[in-house]
Each structure stands twice: as structure tokens, then as C-alpha cells.
Amino acid sequence: MPMEDMRAASFPKLTLPLFEDIKRVFKNETGRVFIYPSSGTGAWEAAMTNVLSPGDRVLMSRFGQFSHLWVDMAERLGFDVDVIDCEWGTGVPLDLYAERLRADKAHRIKAVFCTQNETATGVISDVAGCRAALDAANHPALLFVDGVSSIGSIDFRQEEWGVDCAVSGSQKGFMLPAGLGFLSVSKKALAAARVATHRHCYFSFEDMIRANDAGYFPYTPATQLLRGLRASLDLIAEEGLENI
Ligand SMILES: Cc1ncc(COP(=O)(O)O)c(C=O)c1O
């Protein structure tokens, strides 16, 4: 493809179907997916700074390099992080999550975090188990999942598992060069973002929604990678997610 004009009248012909088709990979039926010109780390930050407020209490666990980095980001962004340290090579401690959620009668915990595949160790955590722990405690906290190295490669079901923010990136299951950060959000996360007060600018949901709804972006998108994403989504659909 020659370089193309991201303000051209024909550009939405590429982008609008992408916004719909990428939802299938996340199994997100009722929410939406933001496509940022960033890596997965940018989508981590987009999730936290749009959906949460400064000082919000969050429940996280650390058992490898990537869960460690997400905790570090949450602390540096000013959240009140309850971090459970686990031996590296293990995964999300479901029993301890369940205990913390049951004990939190005042619902101070606003979000629970799960790194689905801790790339550093290759350990897969149980996302459905996190949802079950939330439901068993009748707890309204949002569920955030890092799916950078799992979505498109390992079973992931956003709608069924009640995942509110699912993060991924172009360079793993999506088979592309690095450079796109994906954030798939539920309706509940979108509603939370409307009242959350953390500052954000580049990753603003509001700016993205306004531009994306018309098929555009608030700033220069990675047009070549969007063409690549079209090809990779077609390959995924052709082979079938279940077969992959
Ligand atoms: C599980 C996981 N989370 C987050 C990241 C960070 O993503 P990125 O390097 O695209 O910013 C990675 C990168 O490998 C990862 O594997």
C-alpha cells in the first residue's frame, strides 16, 4: 500500500470494520476496543488512567516480570495498591483474592488485576476464577486482565468472564510488528470512565470515542499497522479462534 491520508473520506472503510472485527478476538460483544499507536504498556496505562481515580484501592498480585511492572505502574500512577507477592512461577492466588474480596465489606477495592499469561515464566492464571471470586463475594470491583501474550493464542472470553478491561498488543497473538496497544473495555468500564477522575490526555477514551465513531483517530494512527491488522484478523477468522 502507498502511504494513505488518515483524514481521507475513504479511511473509515478500513477502520470501522476493524473496530468491529477485533471485538471477536476478545469475545467482547457489548463493549468496544480502543486501538492505540503504542505498545501493550500504553494500553495498561490507558485502562488505569481512564477507568480509575487517584487513590483508588486496587488488588494486584506479583509473580513475574510483567505482573511486577503492572504493579509498579499502578503505584507510580498514585493508586492504593494492595499487592500480594507470590513465588515467581506461580499465578494469581485465587484463594487470597477471594479472602480479600470477602473481607472488603465496604467495597473499597475498585479493581482486581490478573495477568493471564505471565510471559516471563509461561504461567497461565485463571481469569474465570477471578470472576468467580468477585461473584462469590458479591463484589462490584472491575476486573482488569493483561492479555498481551495470551489474547489470540490462549482461550479468552471477555463477555462470559465479565472482564472489564482487557489489554493486548499487536506483536504476539495478532502476529504483527510491535506498535499497536489494544484495550478492550466492557460497558461497565465505559460507565466507570465517565465518572473517574484520574488525569489522562493521549489515551483519553472520550477523544478516541468521538473520533473512532466516525472512523478516525484523534491523532496520527499507525496506518500501516492497521492494514496489517486487517490481514491478521482475516487470517484469525479463516483459521478460527478455537482451532488456533
Ligand atoms: C504479559 C505481558 N504484559 C505486558 C507486556 C508489555 O507489553 P509491551 O512490551 O508491548 O509494552 C508484555 C510484553 O511482552 C507481556 O508479555
Ligand as a Chemical Component Dictionary entry (heavy atoms), coordinates in Angstrom:
data_LIG
# 
_chem_comp.id                   LIG 
_chem_comp.type                 NON-POLYMER 
_chem_comp.pdbx_formal_charge   0 
_chem_comp.three_letter_code    LIG 
# 
loop_
_chem_comp_atom.comp_id 
_chem_comp_atom.atom_id 
_chem_comp_atom.alt_atom_id 
_chem_comp_atom.type_symbol 
_chem_comp_atom.charge 
_chem_comp_atom.model_Cartn_x 
_chem_comp_atom.model_Cartn_y 
_chem_comp_atom.model_Cartn_z 
_chem_comp_atom.pdbx_ordinal 
LIG C1 C1 C 0 2.186 -10.257 29.714 1  
LIG C2 C2 C 0 2.793 -9.009  29.201 2  
LIG N1 N1 N 0 2.323 -7.846  29.667 3  
LIG C3 C3 C 0 2.792 -6.673  29.242 4  
LIG C4 C4 C 0 3.801 -6.595  28.314 5  
LIG C5 C5 C 0 4.310 -5.268  27.894 6  
LIG O1 O1 O 0 3.920 -5.022  26.583 7  
LIG P1 P1 P 0 4.785 -4.121  25.622 8  
LIG O2 O2 O 0 6.189 -4.590  25.681 9  
LIG O3 O3 O 0 4.112 -4.320  24.285 10 
LIG O4 O4 O 0 4.636 -2.704  26.109 11 
LIG C6 C6 C 0 4.328 -7.773  27.785 12 
LIG C7 C7 C 0 5.409 -7.748  26.792 13 
LIG O5 O5 O 0 5.984 -8.729  26.426 14 
LIG C8 C8 C 0 3.809 -9.014  28.244 15 
LIG O6 O6 O 0 4.267 -10.166 27.764 16 
# 
loop_
_chem_comp_bond.comp_id 
_chem_comp_bond.atom_id_1 
_chem_comp_bond.atom_id_2 
_chem_comp_bond.value_order 
_chem_comp_bond.pdbx_ordinal 
LIG C1 C2 SING 1  
LIG C2 N1 SING 2  
LIG C2 C8 DOUB 3  
LIG N1 C3 DOUB 4  
LIG C3 C4 SING 5  
LIG C4 C5 SING 6  
LIG C4 C6 DOUB 7  
LIG C5 O1 SING 8  
LIG O1 P1 SING 9  
LIG P1 O2 DOUB 10 
LIG P1 O3 SING 11 
LIG P1 O4 SING 12 
LIG C6 C7 SING 13 
LIG C6 C8 SING 14 
LIG C7 O5 DOUB 15 
LIG C8 O6 SING 16 
# 
